[in-house]
Amino acid sequence: MAKSNKLTDNKSAESNIKIENIVSSASIGKDIDLKEVSKNLEGVTFNREQFPGLVFKLPEPKTAHLIFSSGKLVCTGAKSIEDSKLGIKKTVDLMRVMDNEISHEFDVKIQNIVASANLGAVLNLEVIALELSNTEYEPEQFPGLVFRVSDPKVVLLLFGSGKVVCTGARTFDDAKVGVKKTEAKLKEMKLI
């Protein structure tokens, strides 16, 4: 079995994990007139034939929001949980100017955190696919190896460069634990 080449010192991947994107959602509990919202908010894209909701881009924090007529909102593009929650709050506040019956009470739920890290070593994905269970590797279709962690329930994409992308986390700690467990397993099996 070929060993990988070390690229950096022995710092753990967990220590360099970075949030790339957070997807969150909220419901304001009432139907929304999307035509009215699209007329009164700047930065809106709305074409019902292409997509059932409208897309609203908020410049600060830099986030994109999908707003549906059911009153459900989805926020994407935030780099922190705080920015994700603030983005939804600002969007709802702007909509409340058009409809003062929109409640001030609503819950923001984190749906997905995408984070990245670097394991600091070149990975032999073919060997990892053979040695490690819960993996999928089809380099003709996708250059990364998919590794499913059961606790916490996250998916890691491993790349030959040593870069790792963690998706499916609901908390930043889940992302960190997923990366840490993956790194530990690869070290234990002498795959890095």
N, C-alpha and C positions, 0 to 999 in steps of 0.2 A: 504494500500500500504506500503510495507516494505521499510524503508530508508536504504541507503547504509552506510557502515562504513568508516569514514574518516581515511585516512592513513597518511596524512601530514598536515602541516599548510595551511593557506589560500592562498598560492601562486597560481597564475593562470597557467593553462596549457600552455597558450601562452608564458609565460616567460621561459618555459623549452623545447620549440619546437626545434627539431634538424633535420637537413637534413640527410636523410639516403642514397638517390640516386637521381641523376639527369640524365635524358635522353635528349640528344640534337641531332640535326641533322644539316647537311650542305650538299651543293652540290657544287662540284668544276667545274661544267659546261662542263665536257668532259668525254668521255668514258675512262675506265681504263682497262688495261690488267692485270687481276687478277693473271695469272700465273707468269707474270714478277714481280709483287709486292710480291707474295709469295716466289719467289726465292731470292729476295733482302732485305727483311725485316726479322729481327729476331723476334721470338715470334708470328709467324703467324700460324693459323690453316686454312687449305683450303682443302675442299673435296666437289666438285661441286655436287656429287650425294646426299650428305646429306644436303647441304645448298647452296643457290645460290651466296652467298658472302663469303668473308673471314673474319676471326676473328683475330684481331691484338691486343695484350695486350701491353700496354705502362706502363713501371714501374713507371714513375714519370711525371705527376701525375698518380696515380694508376687508370687506366681506361681501359675499353675494347672497341674496335671500330669494328663495322661491316662496311666493305667496299664492295660496289657493283660495278659491271662493268659499271653501268650508271654514276658513279662518285658521287653517294650519299654515305654519311658516317653517321653512327649513333654511338654516344658515350654514354656509360653507366658506372655507377660505381663511378662517381665523387661525392664528398661530398660538393662541392660549385659550383656556377655558373662560377666563375673564373677558377676553375680547369677543368670544362667541356669544356669551350672555349679554354683553353690552351691545353688540350688533343687533340682536333680536330686540332688546329693550328700546334702542333708538328707532328701529324700524316701526315698532308698535306705537311709540310716541308720535312719530310722524303720521301714522295712519289715524291716530286718535284725533288729530287736528281736523280730519275730514269727518270723523264719526266719534263724537264724545261719549257714546254708549259703550265703546270698547273698554273693557275692564282693565284696571291697573294690576289685577291679580292674574298671573299665569305662571306656569312652571316651564322652565327650560330643561330639556332632557338631552344629555350627551348621547348621540347615537353611535359615533365612530371617531376614534382618534387614530390618525396616521402619523407614525413617528419613524425616524431614521436613525441609524447608528453605523459605526464602522468597527468591525471585529479586529481590524489591524493585521489581517493576514489574507493572502490569496487563498481562495477556497477551490478545491477540486470538487465541483458539483456532481460529477459522475460518481465518484467514490462515496460522497455523502449520500446520494440517492440510493446507493446499494447498501450502505451500512446503517442508515438511520430510518426508522419506521415513521409512518405518517407523513411521507413526502410524496411530491409529484414533481417530475422533472421531464419536460419535453422541450429540449432546446430548439427544435425546429419551429415550435409555436411561440415560445417565450424564453428569453435568455436566463431567467431566474429559476431557482428551485423553490417550490412551495412547501413549507413545513408548518404543520398544524400543531399547536400547543393546546392541550386540553384544560390546563389549570394554570393561569387564567385562560379563558377561551379566546385565543388570538391566532392570527395567521402571520407567519414571517416569510418574507421573500428574501432569499439569500442569493447574492450575486458573486460571481467569480472574483471580483475585485475586493471582496470582503465587506462590501456595503450590505446593510440589512434594512428592510422596510417592514415595520410592524403595522398591521391593520386589524381592525375589529375590536380594539380596546375601548372600554367605556370610561376608563380613568387613566391618567398618566402613569400611576403606579402599576396598573396592569400591563401597560406597554413596557415599562422598565423591567418588570418581573419576567415577561415573555422573552425579552432580549437576553436577560441575565441567565435564565434557564437554558435557552438555546446555546448560548456561549459555553456554559458549564458542560452541557451534554456533548458538544463538539470537542471540548478539551478532554473530557473523560474518555471519549472514544478515540482520542489522538487524531482528530480530523482537522485540528488547527494547532 
